Amino acid sequence: MSNLSSSFPDYWQTLNWDDLALQLRAKTAADVERALQSAVRNLDDLMALLSPAAEAYLEPMAQLAQQLTRQRFGNVVSFYLPLYLSNLCKNDCTYCGFSMSNPIKRKTLNEKEILAECEAIKAMGYEHILLVTGEHQQKVGMDYFRQNLPKIRPLFSAILMEVQPLKCEEYDELKTLGLTTTKPSHKNQAKSPISAQCADQNSAQ
């Protein structure tokens, strides 16, 4: 994705959805079979596997998914516990409880409250934690993460995050602050999709 711009929302705005829909419907059974047999798959392969033509290949896709899951993670189930840092959000997504129009009490944890929650989570035996916020750059953005991630990092083996879209350099900074990955439950050492996209962007500049 060498044409990725400085942030995901910027890139999203460049997509031609009518053209993408036509490409999706144009995929054939041969495209699906080629994607299933590829050792390394790209976005075109993904489109084939998501296309109507892939409906007849659900069982081979399921078998391949199981094989890759076992290869990557083994017969292991990893547990993590979410820590909700804030439910502030400037978006209005109908599916989400954090939605701006939802009339709920809003709360953002301060440093003392975060450490108290971390101690309670540690007491339960969890070593992996998922930090969750709504999308509110001004009040729960990089300054908030800079302040609190270094205090959380020594307490856990792995820190994961589900937060608002950020710029590539901000994801890089989060890694220096202690973030393990932005993809929950991924323990492998391969580059995350975000890291790979950022690398592609940097190489194109």
C-alpha positions as CSV (number, residue, x, y, z in Angstrom):
1,M,0.0,0.0,0.0
2,S,2.6,2.5,-1.1
3,N,-0.1,5.1,-1.8
4,L,-1.1,5.2,1.9
5,S,-1.2,8.8,3.0
6,S,-0.2,10.2,6.4
7,S,-3.3,8.8,8.2
8,F,-5.9,6.1,7.6
9,P,-8.8,8.5,7.4
10,D,-6.9,10.4,4.6
11,Y,-6.4,7.2,2.7
12,W,-10.0,6.1,3.2
13,Q,-11.2,9.3,1.5
14,T,-9.2,8.5,-1.6
15,L,-11.0,5.2,-2.2
16,N,-13.4,4.8,-5.1
17,W,-16.0,2.5,-3.7
18,D,-18.0,2.1,-6.9
19,D,-14.8,0.9,-8.6
20,L,-13.9,-1.4,-5.8
21,A,-17.4,-3.0,-5.9
22,L,-17.0,-3.6,-9.6
23,Q,-13.6,-5.2,-9.0
24,L,-15.1,-7.4,-6.2
25,R,-18.0,-8.7,-8.4
26,A,-15.6,-9.3,-11.3
27,K,-13.6,-11.9,-9.3
28,T,-13.8,-15.5,-10.7
29,A,-13.4,-19.0,-9.2
30,A,-10.0,-19.0,-10.8
31,D,-9.1,-15.9,-8.8
32,V,-10.3,-17.6,-5.6
33,E,-8.3,-20.7,-6.2
34,R,-5.2,-18.7,-7.0
35,A,-5.6,-16.8,-3.7
36,L,-6.0,-20.0,-1.7
37,Q,-2.9,-21.5,-3.3
38,S,-0.7,-18.4,-2.9
39,A,2.1,-18.7,-0.3
40,V,1.9,-14.9,0.2
41,R,-1.4,-13.1,-0.3
42,N,-2.0,-9.5,-1.2
43,L,-5.0,-7.2,-1.2
44,D,-6.1,-8.5,-4.6
45,D,-6.2,-12.0,-3.1
46,L,-8.2,-10.7,-0.2
47,M,-10.7,-9.2,-2.6
48,A,-11.1,-12.6,-4.3
49,L,-11.7,-14.3,-1.0
50,L,-14.3,-11.8,-0.1
51,S,-16.1,-11.9,-3.4
52,P,-19.3,-13.7,-4.3
53,A,-17.2,-16.1,-6.3
54,A,-15.7,-17.4,-3.0
55,E,-19.0,-18.6,-1.6
56,A,-18.4,-22.1,-3.1
57,Y,-15.0,-22.2,-1.3
58,L,-16.0,-21.7,2.3
59,E,-14.9,-25.1,3.5
60,P,-11.4,-24.8,1.9
61,M,-11.1,-21.3,3.3
62,A,-12.1,-22.6,6.8
63,Q,-9.5,-25.4,6.6
64,L,-6.8,-23.0,5.5
65,A,-7.7,-20.5,8.2
66,Q,-7.4,-23.3,10.8
67,Q,-4.1,-24.4,9.5
68,L,-2.6,-20.9,9.6
69,T,-4.0,-20.3,13.1
70,R,-2.3,-23.5,14.4
71,Q,0.9,-22.6,12.6
72,R,1.0,-19.1,14.0
73,F,-0.4,-19.6,17.5
74,G,-0.3,-23.3,18.2
75,N,-2.9,-24.9,20.4
76,V,-3.0,-22.0,22.7
77,V,-5.7,-19.6,24.0
78,S,-4.4,-16.3,25.2
79,F,-6.4,-14.3,27.7
80,Y,-6.3,-10.6,28.1
81,L,-8.4,-8.2,30.1
82,P,-9.7,-4.8,28.8
83,L,-9.0,-1.7,30.8
84,Y,-11.4,1.1,29.7
85,L,-9.3,4.3,30.1
86,S,-12.1,6.5,28.7
87,N,-15.5,6.4,27.1
88,L,-15.2,9.9,25.7
89,C,-15.9,9.9,21.9
90,K,-16.5,12.5,19.2
91,N,-18.0,9.9,16.8
92,D,-21.6,8.8,16.5
93,C,-21.5,5.1,15.5
94,T,-24.8,3.4,15.9
95,Y,-23.3,0.1,17.0
96,C,-21.1,1.4,19.8
97,G,-21.9,2.2,23.4
98,F,-19.4,5.0,23.4
99,S,-21.3,6.8,20.7
100,M,-21.5,10.6,21.2
101,S,-25.3,10.7,21.2
102,N,-25.6,7.9,23.8
103,P,-26.7,9.7,27.0
104,I,-24.2,8.0,29.4
105,K,-21.9,9.4,32.1
106,R,-18.5,10.1,30.6
107,K,-15.3,9.2,32.5
108,T,-11.6,9.4,31.8
109,L,-9.3,7.7,34.3
110,N,-6.5,9.7,35.9
111,E,-3.1,8.3,36.8
112,K,-4.1,7.2,40.3
113,E,-7.3,5.4,39.0
114,I,-5.4,3.7,36.2
115,L,-2.8,2.3,38.6
116,A,-5.5,1.1,41.0
117,E,-7.2,-0.7,38.1
118,C,-3.9,-2.2,37.0
119,E,-3.3,-3.6,40.5
120,A,-6.7,-5.2,40.5
121,I,-6.1,-6.8,37.1
122,K,-2.7,-8.1,38.2
123,A,-4.3,-9.6,41.3
124,M,-6.6,-11.6,39.1
125,G,-3.5,-13.1,37.4
126,Y,-3.7,-11.4,34.0
127,E,-0.4,-10.5,32.3
128,H,-1.9,-9.2,29.0
129,I,-4.0,-6.0,29.0
130,L,-6.0,-4.3,26.3
131,L,-6.3,-0.5,26.7
132,V,-9.5,0.9,25.3
133,T,-10.7,4.4,24.7
134,G,-13.2,6.2,22.5
135,E,-12.1,8.5,19.7
136,H,-11.3,11.9,21.2
137,Q,-7.9,13.2,20.2
138,Q,-8.0,16.4,22.4
139,K,-8.7,14.7,25.7
140,V,-7.7,11.1,25.1
141,G,-5.0,11.4,22.5
142,M,-1.2,11.1,22.3
143,D,-0.6,13.4,25.3
144,Y,-2.7,11.2,27.4
145,F,-0.9,8.1,26.1
146,R,2.5,9.6,26.6
147,Q,1.6,10.3,30.2
148,N,0.2,7.0,31.2
149,L,1.7,4.2,29.0
150,P,5.1,4.3,30.6
151,K,3.5,3.8,34.0
152,I,1.4,0.8,32.8
153,R,4.1,-1.0,30.8
154,P,6.2,-2.3,33.8
155,L,3.2,-4.1,35.2
156,F,2.3,-6.4,32.3
157,S,3.9,-8.8,29.9
158,A,2.0,-7.3,26.9
159,I,0.0,-4.2,26.3
160,L,-2.5,-3.9,23.5
161,M,-4.6,-1.0,22.4
162,E,-7.9,-0.2,20.7
163,V,-8.0,3.5,20.2
164,Q,-8.7,6.1,17.4
165,P,-6.8,6.0,14.1
166,L,-3.4,7.6,14.4
167,K,-0.6,8.6,12.1
168,C,2.2,6.2,11.4
169,E,4.7,8.2,13.4
170,E,2.3,8.1,16.3
171,Y,2.0,4.3,16.2
172,D,5.8,4.2,16.1
173,E,6.0,6.4,19.2
174,L,3.4,4.3,21.1
175,K,5.8,1.3,20.5
176,T,8.6,3.3,22.2
177,L,6.2,4.0,25.1
178,G,5.6,0.4,25.7
179,L,2.8,-0.7,23.3
180,T,3.2,-4.3,22.3
181,T,0.8,-4.3,19.4
182,T,-2.5,-2.8,18.1
183,K,-3.9,-6.2,17.2
184,P,-5.4,-7.9,20.3
185,S,-4.2,-11.4,21.1
186,H,-1.5,-11.5,18.4
187,K,1.6,-12.8,20.2
188,N,3.6,-13.5,17.0
189,Q,6.6,-11.4,16.1
190,A,5.6,-10.7,12.6
191,K,4.9,-7.1,11.6
192,S,1.4,-5.9,12.3
193,P,-0.6,-4.6,9.2
194,I,-0.3,-1.1,10.5
195,S,3.5,-1.4,10.8
196,A,3.8,-2.9,7.3
197,Q,1.7,-0.1,5.8
198,C,3.8,2.5,7.5
199,A,6.9,0.9,6.3
200,D,5.5,0.9,2.7
201,Q,4.6,4.6,3.1
202,N,8.1,5.5,4.3
203,S,9.8,3.6,1.5
204,A,7.7,5.5,-1.0
205,Q,8.6,8.9,0.2
